[in-house]
Amino acid sequence: MVEIKDRVIVALDVEDMKSADSLMGKLQGLVTQYKIGSQLLTAAGPEAVMQVRRRGFGVFYDAKFHDIPNTVAAAVTAACRIGATIVNVHTSGGQEMMRAAAKAAEEVAKKLRQPKTIVLGVTILTSLNQTVLEEELGIRRKITSQVVRLAKLAQQSGLDGVVASAHEIEDIRKACGPDFIILSPGIRPSGTEKGDQKRIMTPKAAFKAGADYIVVGRPVYQAKEPQEVVRKIFAEIAEVKK
């Protein structure tokens, strides 16, 4: 069973590797996995992933690939080769694209004789709500229904799981089963600001709902004492039996 400390992923959504190193130093001994997204990837490049891996941490490579199948397969291959432990692609890219991503991860693992990188499908961003879904994107379906539809599509395409708001976990579990991985961003410990996130949940509630992994960003890296925030998160979710 994966330990609690391995299920909490802290986002390195900072401006450069110096800031990332500073945060990792403060969280040394507490956090084992970090998310590297578009901000740090753009500022520091793939070297950021390799540096975090050299420090012994897992990396959720949050690039949200969304392109033609061949391009996504090549991008997933590159991410796996530099050490990403989790990578994601947009489910809205369709089955052919997702199948190409899953196949690429399997081939790299076999060729390099290393554990397979987990490939997840991004469903609906946690910054979106029902109004945006309908009025801006033109999708006339309830968010939960759309998320489940995309999750099932991801599973049929060979992905290991999805990235989804904790609010949709119960429905995803019913549709995709207990072994389908669910990683939930938009996590906000009690008493912290929600920022631009719409569909948020506390760490305790997310794990109680059945999340396999959660991602926590601003409440940690913007805190004066991020280590204390992480300790409180661990204490909160330790109460949840899974």
N, C-alpha and C positions, 0 to 999 in steps of 0.2 A: 504494500500500500504506500502511495506517495505521502510523505510527511507534510504537515501543514506549512512549514517554512518553504517547501518546494512548490507549493500551490499558489503562493502570493508573488506575483510578478510586479516589480516596480518599474515604472516608465522612466527611461532616461531622456525625457523630453527637454533637453537642455541645449544651450547654444554651441558648446564645443566639448572636446574630450577632457579639457582641464576641469570643467564643471562636472562632467560625468565621473571623472576619477575622484573628485572631492566628495561627491555623494556616495559613491561606492565605498570610499574609505570610512565614512561615517556609519555606513550600514554593514561594515565588515562583520562577519559572524552571524548576521541576522538573515540577510537575503541571499538566495542562491540563484535567482533568475531575474533577468532584466529585459525590458522591452526597448528595442531601438527602432524608432520610427522615422518618418520623413525628415524631421528637423535635423536630427543628429546625422542621419545618413547623408543628407545634402551637405552638411557642414564638414563632416569628417570622412565620409566615404566608407567603403567596406572595411577599411582598417579599424573602424570603431568596433565592428563585430569581432574581429580577430583579437583586438586588445582586451575586450571583455571576456572572451573565451580563454585567453591566456591567463587571465586572473582566476580561472576555474569556474566561471559562472555560465549558466545556460543563457541562451539568447533567443527571445521571441523577435524574429525579424519581421517587423510590422510594416511591410512595404505595400501591402494590399494590391498585389499584381492584378492588372486588368487589361488584357491586350489579346491579340490573336494567339491561338494555341501554341504555335511554334515559339513565339517570343516569350510567352509565359513559361513554357517548359525550359527554355534556355536560362531565364532569370531564376527559376527555382533551382535548377542545377547549380548555378553560380552561388546562390545563397547556401545550399547544402554543402558545397565544397569549402566555403570559408567558415563553416562551423555552426550555422544556425540550427538551433534545436527545435524551433517551431517557426513556421513560415505561413503566411496567409495569402489568399487570392480572393477576388470578388466573385461571389456566386453568380452575380448578374452577367458574368462573362460566358455563362452557358456550360453545358455538359462536356462538350469537346475540349474546351479550355481546361476545365477542372480535371478531366481524365488525363490530359497531357501533364498537368502539374503533379498529380499523384504518381504517374508513371516515372516522371523525372526523378522524384525523391527516392523511389524504390531502386532505380538504376544506379544512382550515386551511392546509396547504401551498400548495394551489392558489389559495385566496382571497388569502392574504397574499404569495404569490409568494416563498416561503422554502423552504429545504430541509425535507423531510419529517421529522418527529420519528420516531425509531425506536420501535416499539411491541413490547414483549417480554411473553411470558407466564410468570408465575411457576409453576413446577412443584411440587416438594416442598421446603419450607424446609430449609436445611442444619442447622438445629437439631433436626431429626427423624431418627430411625433406624428400623430395621425393627420393633423392639419397639413403638414408639409408633404406627407406621403400622397394625400389626395389632391390638394390644390396646386402644388408645385410639380410633383412627379407624375401626377395623373394616374396613380394606382388606386383603383376603387375597391380596396380590400382592407380589412382590419390588419393592423400591424402584426398582431400575433399570427394570424392566418398566413400572411405573406412570409413571415420569418419561418414558420413551419414548412411552408411550401419550398422555400430555398434550402432549408436544412435537409429535407428529404431528397432534393435534387443533388445536394452535395454528397450525401451518403450513397446514392445510386451511382455517383461518378467516381467513387473510390476514395473520397477524402476521409480523414480520420475524425473530423468533427467540424464545429463551426464557432465563429465568434458571434455572440449574441447577447443582448441585454438579459440580465438575470430575470427580468419580468417574463420572459418567454421560455424559461428553462423547463418548467413542468410540462408544457405542451410539446416541446422538442423531445423530451424524454418519452412521452407517450407515443410519439410518432417514430422515433429513431432508436429507442432502446437504451439500456443502462450503460453500454460500453462506448457509446458515441460521445466523443469529447466535447465539452462545452466550456469555452473560455469567455468570461464576462468582463468587459470593460465598463466604464461609467460607474465605478464603485466609489462611494463617498462615505467615509466614516461619519458617525453621528456628530453633528455640530459643525461640519465643514460646508463650505459653499458649493453649490452645484455647478457654478460657472455656466458654460454653454451646453452642458449636458441636459437632456430632457428626461430620458428614462434611466434613472439612477436607482441604486439600492445600497444598503450598508453591507459590509463584509459578512457579518453574521447572517443576515437575511439571504444573501447570495448563496452561501454555502448550505444554509438550511434548505434552500430551494433546489440544491443539487449541482451547483457549479463545480467543475473539476479544477479550474484555475480562475483567478481574478486578477485584473490589472488595476493598480492604483498609481495615479500620477501626481497631479498638483497637490493633493493633501499631504503627500510625502515630500516631494522635492521643493515645495515652497515653504515648508515648515522650518522654523528656527532650529528645532531639534528633531530631524526626520527619524532618528532611531527610536525616539519615544513614540512617535506616531505608529511606526511598524510594530513595536512591542504591544501597543494597545490593540492593534488589529489582530495580532496573534492571540492575545488574551480573549478577545471577543469571539473569534471563530473556534477557539479551543473548546468552547461550551457546546458547539454543535457536534453531534454524533453523526458520523457518516460511515 
